[in-house]
Amino acid sequence: MKVVINDKPQETSAKTLAELVKELGLNDQPTIAVAIGGQVVARSSWATYALTENLSVLMIRAAQGG
């Protein structure tokens, strides 16, 4: 299935948001936030959030700086 991650189309075999995060190698990153349709999806919901064709996903990683 094709999804759009941070404005870039990407093929995935993931069925859920948790699987997508794992597929991208980000599942061990505690500072990752995911939004779909402008709404942040709680990490506790990732395992049950079903992906659909052409879903637009925004992933951001918090970083320290100064």
C-alpha positions in Angstrom: 0.0 0.0 0.0 1.1 3.6 -0.6 1.1 6.1 2.2 2.5 9.7 2.3 5.0 10.3 5.0 6.1 13.9 5.5 4.9 14.7 2.0 6.8 11.8 0.4 4.9 8.8 -1.1 6.2 5.5 0.3 5.2 1.9 -0.2 4.7 -0.1 2.9 3.5 -3.5 3.9 2.4 -2.2 7.4 -1.2 -2.6 8.4 -1.1 -0.4 11.5 0.7 2.8 12.5 2.8 0.8 15.0 4.0 -1.5 12.2 4.8 1.5 10.0 6.9 3.1 12.8 8.7 -0.2 13.3 9.2 -0.7 9.5 10.8 2.8 9.4 13.2 1.8 12.3 11.7 4.4 14.6 10.0 2.2 17.2 12.8 2.6 19.7 12.7 6.4 19.5 10.7 7.8 22.5 10.7 11.3 21.0 8.7 10.5 17.8 5.3 12.1 17.4 2.8 11.1 14.7 -0.1 13.2 13.4 -2.7 12.2 10.9 -5.1 14.8 9.5 -3.6 17.4 11.8 -4.4 15.4 14.9 -1.7 13.8 17.0 -2.2 10.1 17.4 -1.4 8.9 21.0 1.4 6.3 21.1 -1.0 4.0 23.0 -3.2 4.0 19.9 -0.6 3.2 17.3 -1.1 -0.6 17.5 -4.8 -0.3 16.6 -4.6 2.6 14.2 -5.3 1.0 10.8 -3.5 2.5 7.8 -5.4 3.2 4.5 -4.2 3.8 1.0 -2.7 7.2 0.4 -3.0 8.1 4.1 -1.0 11.3 4.9 1.2 10.8 7.9 3.3 13.5 9.6 6.2 12.2 11.8 8.4 14.5 13.8 11.2 13.9 16.2 11.8 16.2 19.1 15.4 17.5 19.4 17.2 19.5 22.0 18.9 22.6 21.0 19.9 25.9 22.3 
